[in-house]
Amino acid sequence: MKKFYVMTLFPEMLEAVLGSSIIGRALKNGLVEFDFINIRDFAFNKHRKTDLYPYGGGGGMIMTPEPIYNAWSDICQKAGKRPLTVYMSPQGRVFNQGTAKELLEYDDIAILCGHYEGVDQRIIDEIVDMEISIGDFVLTGGEIPAMAVIDAVTRMIPGVLSEESSYEEESHFSGLLEYPQYTRPEVFMGRKVPDVLLSGHHANILKWKREQSLLNTKRKRPDLLEKAGLSPADIDFLKNNEKDKPD
C-alpha cells in the first residue's frame, strides 16, 4: 500500500479534499493511506509557534526548523525507514506526468507544505530529497500543490480507476494531449458526434483517436511533440495534415 505523510499547518484542508471522489474511494478501499501531520503538534514551546522573523531582515515570517524536523522524525519512526521526502516549493522542478510516474515507484512519501515565506534552509538541506513546484507562480502555502501531486500519483495506483486505460489514454500520460471526447446526445446544438465513433469499427476508432490526439497537441501544445516519441507514421500524418480543428 502506498502511504503519504503530509506535514502541514492546515491538515483540515487536505482531509476535506482527499477524502472525496475517486481518491476518497481509494482510501476507503485500502489502496492508499494518508497521515496528515499538524506541524504545530511538534512545536514544543509555550504558544506552539512555528514561525519567526528571518535573520538579515526581509518581509514575512519563516517556518522554524525544529517543529518540522520533529514531525519528520516521527514519520520516519512510523514508517520504519526514511521515506522519500518532498518539499512543495516554487523553486522546485516543475511537476508533470513523468514526475508522477517517478513518485509512483515509492511506497512511502513524506510531503512538506511550507507557509509564510517558506522554511528555514537548513531543514531543506537536512531532510528534503526533492523540491517540486506545480508551476511558475506563488501560492499561499504548499497544501494545494501537495493535493495536486497526491491526486496525480494516487489515480495511477492499480485498482483506483476502473480500468488502467482510464489514465493511460489521458492527456500527458503518453506525452500527447488527449483526443476529443463525446457522449449522448448524438447531436447537440447542431454539432454531431463524429461518424467514426458510431461505427463500431475498433481499428478505425483507434486510428481516429491517435490522429486527433496528434492534431490536438499540435494545435494547443506543439512543444510537447518534440519529446513525445512520435512514430514515422505520426510524423507523416502531421506533415500532411494542417487542420485546425478535430473532425
Secondary structure, DSSP 8 states (H G I E B T S, - for coil): -EEEEEEES-HHHHHHHHTSHHHHHHHHTTSEEEEEEEGGGG--STT---EE--TT--SS-EE-HHHHHHHHHHHHHHHTS--EEEEEEEEEEE--HHHHHHHHT-SEEEEEE--TT-B-HHHHHHH-SEEEESSSS--S-SHHHHHHHHHHHHTTSTTSSS-THHHHTSTTTSSS-------S-SEETTEE--HHHHS--HHHHHHHHHHHHHHHHHHH-GGGGGGS---HHHHHHHHH---SS--
